[in-house]
């Protein structure tokens, strides 16, 4: 497939030389030889070997083929994290089709929007999500085939199968059982689109991103490599047991299902994320490698506190939103070795990852905690710059901030059916993250704000993340967000929105702000960074993937709802 | 640069989207941000930071440009492992030129052959190798420019510079100093040829292999990943100190100079491989990560035995030829954590690498030693099959043997100016290694022989490697080779050639063969596998890269020279 383009005629390709396209099929090469007896589990429901997994990929490909689907067709999945989802991760793109991973945490309205925008021809549907698409023929007319999965059916009285809805082709297991377990996956161009999904952005309609086979293979290689190079006890290893705690609909679960399969790890898929079940599975399967957003970490810590136990050898890759030092400290105390990082939907996603080496090992606890709350340094092949408003790169001095722009081999090349937004994303030949960041001289990245969440007080920028981190140290604070609100004198002023811990509801605003004043005295925060006001909320407004929803907070504020 | 080829028009590329070619330049992205203060040393002569290294790459690129060289031109290097060589590893291919790494251990005649075959326009020449090319204008007419390096010059009396030969453009450091330290490396097609070198094969003229930027980037990623995933104490890490002990002219030193730079490791280049110097550098710089062939390991062990010390935290990637268990045991006892593997000139080179996980950790010492002498399992993306004479894949049962054939993203696509040999190499769409191998059910590869070294006794195959391993356990054996020699009755019979340890010269043939008979009794060796005869040699005939030269042994035998 590769053509060698040198002008020298002599660097030719032998007649039958295999050019090796970087397609998802190739991620299975090592596992097919070295890991046939390794196991994959779906919660407490299913356990099978990789040998069986490879056959099931073939069966699923035959099911899709028998439905008349063709290369380029979109196949959507609406399911919790299951073995089925993993099978679709491989069988769909390996068939030349495009896998749409539907974010089932969005509102029904938005789910329908994304399904109709990507226009899948087939859908793998967990019965629990069936109500979201109401009437298929009217609401999602592109869908011609539905594969039905109902984990609950065995629990029904008498063990009888529930009747399938009439629009359904068949039950997933029955469809697989009826298909051949042999399939010859052909090679094709590595720049073929493999996956698509939608950003859960808080502004406007969700935007579709898309990734090629090549991009996914390269992200998988680089991201696993960056994690594996970490010092003893802190990196990915051949003897890890893997379980995702970032949903498989969310940016390919950071490509770790691909990575874990490529390496040939023992894998566990947890279904719906319920804290007791996650912790049970971690303990039962001795899970050592996972990933998630800080909200998941918080959930695990709470569950473990109730059990009065600690985790053993659990390595957790963190990302999605910035960690605060209070949570970091609690995680370490609970036996979790975590590695922060940075990525986004548009970047497949991983761009940076914390590095653990001699330097980090010799840090004081305070420095170590501080380091762990930063976003690590660029992983292999990633190029990053910090640009000011005019696109001028800023120095790496640990304080100069600007927009983080990136180049990497795995960035969405546009937005689906939205060329204007795509061109905006890539203005100047670098991908704009819309994140405000600074970098230290040794390349450690610190995200200080979202471009649109930046607070400008008296002409000076205030980093809401910085203020959040400082105030999060108050023992009464369960969750915190700092937003900019209009101010006659200063243009904008920071406002802190705080959820108090259940037994600390009497805490006063002044007590919490005292931490801010203290930080000013120590030179950690400019004076104008201390919020003028604190408002206490019962719950924190968050997006479907657990990020602070500051857009909603600002609109709630303007409507006097908080 | 990437074109997205899906039929759906909507998966377009934004106007200014950066397609990210996999070119060697990109291997510097992470280091340029995260490792500017890390150091690179050349033996005890030079130490500088990566920041300086990047500038020197720019300077070298300017030197080449100022000489009038253009993309596609070949630049040869004849040097020991030095900072200069590392600079050429990057600056030459990053300029779109082709780096020829000349094997200076070949005979003068063969060196000249390879230089004239690749036809470089410029040569970076260590003064020590100047005699090999005698008269440049007549003997190597393609060479228009010579950069001269003479490490010895400072040692001259009075510190005066030695006069440069008249055919030389200038001294390397002077040329660099006179050039600008700014250079804008442009992007180009990732399938551009980056490197070329010659196999040191024992049959016929050396054959030229060649590798593209893409191939080197992918080999670098996959090979570092396979090493990094190993269990605690046994894998590549961010806090390693790297020093090559496979020469930089030998298959890109297994791409580790690229890998170490990509990761941003502290690096040490040892110059010529002299055992006392290698050990001094390992101890002085606390080197933790290196690679080499078993002959290098033997050299290190001998030197360390003389010093009466052990190594600390030294991880050694092994390859090139098969390890015997005696050497493996000695290495572990001397504090070396080693990982065997398999690769070849045609494969960039790494294809398989030992895996250390829970299974290996729970092995008995004997099983562990045995495992370490095998060749590991395929690294990521590599596909392997064992073919019988008719191209039929053999089962992975730990005993069925046949020729090992491979597919990987980094295999030479032919031989330079030798399409017939290239077509033979790629017959049937898989690359033929000419190695006889078998694989266990868990994918562990065991090379049992070279196709052309196979011994056929009474119609049955004898694995010379197996016999060598068994007899190597005799305490008197320093080095051993088993070859097939003509036999009237059996067609061929194995003959053992043995170098005895200095204080064991009185050992009898029968004592050594007793180990073979014992192996027969235990079912480890067929009866016809025990050599009929042993001949004792003062030295073992080896190739320029330290492999057993069985072709020469067979011809010496037929001429009654042994």
Interface residues (C-beta under 8 A of the other chain):
Chain A: X2 X3 X4 X5 X6 X7 X8 X10 X11 X12 X13 X14 X15 X16 X17 X18 X19 X20 X22 X26 X27 X29 X30 X32 X33 X34 X35 X36 X37 X71 X72 X98 X189 X191 X192 X193 X210 X212 X214 X217 X218 X221 X222 X224 X225 X228 X229 X230 X231 X232 X233 X235 X236 X237 X238 X239 X262 X263 X355 X356 X357 X358 X361 X377 X378 X379 X380 X381 X382 X383 X384 X396 X407 X408 X409 X411 X413 X414 X416 X417 X419 X422 X423 X425 X426 X427 X428 X429 X430 X431 X439 X441 X442 X443 X444
Chain B: X2 X3 X4 X5 X6 X7 X8 X10 X11 X12 X13 X14 X15 X16 X17 X18 X19 X20 X22 X26 X27 X29 X30 X32 X33 X34 X35 X36 X37 X71 X72 X98 X189 X191 X192 X193 X210 X212 X214 X217 X218 X221 X222 X224 X225 X228 X229 X230 X231 X232 X233 X235 X236 X237 X238 X239 X262 X263 X355 X356 X357 X358 X361 X377 X378 X379 X380 X381 X382 X383 X384 X396 X407 X408 X409 X411 X413 X414 X416 X417 X419 X422 X423 X425 X426 X427 X428 X429 X430 X431 X439 X441 X442 X443 X444
